[in-house]
Amino acid sequence: MPTRVNRSAHRSDSAMLSVKQIETFYWVAKLGTVQRAADKLHITQSAATKRLQDVEAKSAAPLFEKEGKKARLSAKGHEMLTLCESLLESIGRLQAYREADRHMARVLHIGLTELVALTWFPAFLKEMHELYPNLILRPYVDMSGPLQEQVIDGRLDLAILPEPELPAFVTRIALGSADFAWFCRPGQFDSQRTVSLRELGAVPVIEQIPLSIVTILSSRAFESAGVDPERICGGNNAVAVGGLVAAGVGVSLLPVDLFRQQIQNGLMQIVMTEPAVPAVRYDAIFLKQSHSALGHMVADVARRCCNFSSGV
């Protein structure tokens, strides 16, 4: 008697998506174009297109609505993306655990701002090396805005940033906070008197490039006070901005721990303001579906080491 073939099971298997196809759909959805997804996955555009076509062919409804060169998700596409995020995050966790068990070496590209690099990052590197000797960290120092963009597009595995505004597909883990304050040259304002932002804005304000936390906080403070001061760009180096403040060029909103020595030596002075400058929270951020388990492991170490008064 001939063997009966289970055709429904065969059809079900042929309709299953591979991890590579799911990854390709995910990155096209996140990055907006097939070419960007191909670059991220280190494959050719034609290979990415083929994978995406396979995903769409097995879908019950269109996943994308074409809008110029960019691919915009349909309602079905958004539903599919949510499922893919969960699946890829689980796969990432399993891969991280497997690599940890096998003691496999890997490289982690981590972004950090100047303040982190000059304070507690050396202690963090030391503890990471002791705990995970086969994990090679490649730090990249930049402003918070560019670092966040590089995490989102996959060029960085993780970044440590001040108060980032993040899309839903990025994980945020709070590490600690840093004190910021307004600085001036000694004697420019009475150190025993509280100064309004309107009075402070009567002198030039030294900021950095637009994507710097210094500029973001400064602009936010003056905007809330309805003040439009004269602004001077001090470049992308906070220490250089501090030098301009000490020289009497203007005032600036800077991290306190980075300039404690200058305060003690009488080179710079903190200005007491109303309202006072709130502490700034720093977070570790990484993509949910990419190296998620490893991201949590690294963030745990960063939280223990996060001390902005160290190293300065």
N, C-alpha and C positions, 0 to 999 in steps of 0.2 A: 504494500500500500504506500503510495507516494507521500512524502513528508509535506505537511501543510505549512506554507510560508505565512508568517504574521506580517501582512502588508502594512497594517496600521502602525506597528512598531517601527518598521523600516522607514515609513514616511516621517515618523516622529524624529528618528535619528538624523535623517537628512535635513530636517528643518532646524537642528540645533546650531547655535552660533558658536564659533571658536572664540577664545580669549583675544586673539589678535584682531578679529573682526569687531569685537566689543570695544577694545581699546581704540581702534580707528574711529568708530562712530563717536566715542566719548570725546576724543580730541578734536574732531571736526566740529562737534557741537560747542566745545569750549573755546576753540581758537577761531572759529568762523569760516575757515577755508580748508580745502583738502590739502593744499600745498603746505600750510603751516602745520597741519597734523602730520603730514609725511615727514617734514623736517624734524618734528618732535620725536617721531618714532624711528627716525633714521632709515626710512624706506623711500622708494621712488614715488612720485605722484601717481603714476599709473597703478602701482601696487595698492596704494591707499584708495584710489578710485574703485578698483576691483573689489576690495574688501567692503567698502561702503555700499557698492551696488548689491553685494551679496546680502548685507544686512537689510537693505531696503526691500529686496526681493522676498525675504522671509518675513517681512513685517506685514501686518494686516491692513495697514494704512500708511500713507506717505509720512515720512519722518521729518522732512524739511520743506520749507516754502522758500523758493528761490527769491533772493532780493539783491539784484546786482551780482557782484562777485562773491558776496557773503551768503552763507547758508543759515537761514533762520529756522529754528525748530518749530514744527507744528505741534498741536496739542498732543498727538500720539508720540511725537519726538520727545517732548518734555517728560511724559510718562516713562518712556524708554530710558531716558537719561537718569532718572531717579533710580531705576532698577540697576542700571549699569554702575552708577556710583557706589551703591551698596555692595555689588558683586566684586568690583575692582578693589574696594577697600579691604574686603575679606581676603582676597587673593594676596594683596600687599602684606597683610598681617602674617599670613601663612608663610610667605616667602621670607619675611624678616626673621621669623622664628626659625625657619629651616636654615637660613644663612648663619644665624647666631649659633645654632647647634653644631654646624659644620666648621665654625670659626673661619668663615670665608672673609677675605679682605674685600673692602669696597670703599669707594670714595664718596664723601658727603659734601656737597657744595652748599656752604652756609653763608648767608648775607648778614652783615651787621653794620650799625652806624658807628660814627667816630667815637661817641661817648662810650659805647660798649667795648670797643677795641682798646680804649685807653684806660679802662677801669678793671672790670672783672673777667674779661675774656681769657687772659692768660691762666687764671685759676681754673676756669671752665675747661680749657684745653688739657691741662694737667690731669684733672679728674677723668675726663673722657678717655685719655690715653691709658690711665690705670684700669678703668672699667672695661673698655672696648679697644684693646691694643691693635686689633686688625681693622679698625675703622679709621680711615684717613680723612681728616677734615681739611677742606680747602676754603679758607675764609675769603670773603670779598667785601670790602668796605665801600659804602656809598651812602647817598641820601636815602631817607626812608621811602620816598615815592618810587624811584627806580628799582629799589630792592623788592618792593611789593609787586611791581609789574613782573619782575623776573621770577618770582615764586609762582605767580598766576600762569605765566606762559611756560613754566617748566624748566627754565634755565637754572634756577636755584632749587635745591631740595627743601631748604628751610631758611627762614630769616628771623632775626630778633629786631623788632621795630617798636617805636613809640605810638601807641594808640591808633593802630591801623583801622581804616574803614574797609571791611572785607565783604566780598560776595559770599553766598551761602556755601559754596563748594570749597572754601578754605577754612581749615581748623585754626582756632585761636586758643592759646594757652597762656594765661597770665603768669608772669614771672616775678615781677616786683615793680617798684616805682622809683623815680628819680626826682629830686627837688630842682626846680627852676626858679630863677629870680631875675629882676631887673638889675643891671650893673651900670655904673658910671665911674668916671675918674674920681679919685678921692676929693671930697670937698665940693663937688659940683652940686650936690643936694645935701641938705642937713640930714645926717644919719639918724638923728633922734626924732625926725618928723615924718609922718605919713604923707606921701605925695599922691595926688590924683593922676589918673592917666592923661587927663587934659593938660595938666602942668608938665608931665613927663614928655608928652608929645610936642611940646614947644621947642624941644631941641631935636637935632637929627637922630633918627633911629636906624641903627645898623642891623641889617638882616642878611640872610643868605639867599641862595637861589630859591625859586617858588616852592619846590618840593621838599625843602628842609623843614624839620620840626620847629626849628628856631623861627623861621618865617611864618609857618602856619600858626604857631601860638601867638606871635607878635601881632599878626594881622587880625586874628580872632579877638584879641584883647582890645585893640584900638577900634575895631568895627563895633564891638558891643558898647563901647564908650562914645561912639559917634565922633571919633577923632581921626583926622587924616594928616599924619605927620609927614615931614620930609623924610624920605627913605634913602638909605645908602646901601648898596650891595657890597657886602664884605667877602664875597666868594663862597667857597664850599667848605672852608676849614674853620671850625669853631674857635680853635686856639688863635688863629689870625684875627678873627673878629674880636676876641678878648684883647689882643694887642692894640687894635684901633680904639677900643673903649678906654684902655689904660692911657692912651695918648691924647684922650680928650676929644676925639672926633665925634662921638655921639654916645648914646645909650643903647643897650641891647639886652634881650631876654636870653639868658644862657643857663646851662646846667651848673648848679652850685658846686658839685663835687669836683668838677673839672678845673675850678679856679680857686680852690681853698688856699693854695699856697700864695697866690697873688693877693688874696684878701689879707692873709696874715702878714705879708710883707708890705702892706700899705700901697699896693699898686692899683688895686681896684676896690670899689665899694658897692655893697648891695644897697639898693634903693627900696625902702619899705613903701609899698603901694596899696591903694584902695581902689578896686578889690585886690586882695593878695593873689599871687600866682599859685594855682593848684598844682599838686604833684602830678607827674606824668607817668602813666602806666606803660610798662614795656611788655610785649607779648612775643611768644614764639609762634610763627605761623607756617603752615605747610598745607599742601593739597590733601584733601580727605582720602582720595583714592590712591595717592602716590606716596609710598614709603610711610604709611600712616603709623604702623607699629613702631618703626624706627623713629619717627617724629616724636611720638609720645616718650620714648626712651630718652632721646636727646633733651627734650623739654624738661623732663624730671631733673636731669643733671643741671641744666641751666637755671632752674628755679632755686636749687640749693646754692648755686654759686653767685646768683644775682645780688651784687652788693656794689653800688656805684661809688662808695667811698673808698673802695680798695684800689690799689695801684696808682693813686694820684697823691 
